[in-house]
Amino acid sequence: MRFFSILIFLSFYSVCNLAQEKLTLGEAIRKALEHNYDVRVADVTVDQAAANNTIGNAGLLPNINGVAGVNTGLSNTRNEFADGRVQQVRGARTLSYNAGLQVSYTVFAAGRAWLIKRQLGRAEELAEAQFREQIQNTISQVIQTYARAVWQSQQRIAIDTGLALAQLRMMLSQMKFESGVSAKVDFLQARVDYNARQSDSLQQEAALNSAFADINFLMGEDPYKTYDLDDSLTVNTSLLPSDPQRLQQSNISIDIARRNVDLSRLDQRIARTFMFPTLTLNGGYNYNRSQNQAGFSLFNQSSGPSGGLGLSVPLFQGGNLRRQVRVASLETLRQEILLERQSTEISRQYRTAWKDYQMSVASFNLERQNLVYARENMDIQKARFRVGIATTLETREAENSYIQSLIRYYTSVYNLKVNETRVLQIESALQPQ
């Protein structure tokens, strides 16, 4: 009866899993790319860079402003004329209006505006590269987190399998003890093993809960949601190493470092333009009108266009212009060093990741083979135990060997998936599934 109760429990557990939302790896990646906070921030950053990349922001368009004003006042005036007349007015009112259109355009600034426009374009391209890098990072995080959740789920299945086997062995040991066929110590050992499996199952449930919380955060979902995951992970055991030169061109992190060097060089060129003269074209149209109750002119009105050129020549600014050029030059040197460092670091990471991937493939193939042997051994020992040939210790050892082999196999699959993902991430080859 107890054995059938185990089957009923496992069937009920399976039905509960079916009631949960099904979540595939491809669906998890799709949700993350749509709702992940870091991806959304990177997307907004691209929009900001695109909004800044205009000819007006670069200074290639004129500045046009409309101006207007009105002024009024009261004053006490006394005017004495050459012919001896005296004009004295108390509370004389003055009223003036002005309106106009002003235009200013930089005709020459040593090509600064064109350099700024090029810099804005490079900044937009940099933001797009950083967005692609964030996409790669997010896909990698989702794959590894999903793989960890599947691994934890498989670990729980392995532990629950051991729990069912331990309970079955405990029941058989109890029946043999009660019928006088075996000693009580066999039953007690089976009971201890069963309780240990229960403890392992509870710990595994907590680990799985943590994995679900992590994947929900990456997808921007409710952290308390749980899912019915795929039973197995698809792994690739036949990846080929990338050519070092191709890796330097395909890796997005190196590309970002290279773009930072380009931006710093443009900064250096822009800083030099401030050491040259600036020629500005100014123009406008003005209208002025004034009324005065006292003075020589009681009414005045004027209107008309105006224009001119302005020249600004930097002669001395306390050495700040040369300092700015020097700082920009040093920043370029710093970015070039960072590019070299990033290239070397990516090569180091790729070498490590590729070696880990190769070891994972070997471990996966070995554990897959061991699992077949462990299962066959357990089936033989269980059959021998039922007919009284094998001892409890031998059967327990076969069960533990099978459970450990199952756990190692699931772990090898998880490690292979993680290392495969890391290799593809460094190659910037991860794609939504």
JOVENQUI-V471247 format. One record per helix or strand. SS is the DSSP state (H for helix, E for strand). FROM is the first residue (numbers start at 0). TO is the last residue. If there is no record, write none. Layout:
SS|FROM|TO, SS|FROM|TO
//
This chain:
H|1|18, E|20|22, H|24|34, H|36|51, H|54|57, E|62|79, E|85|107, H|111|177, H|183|218, E|226|228, H|243|249, H|251|272, E|277|291, E|298|311, H|319|385, H|391|425
//
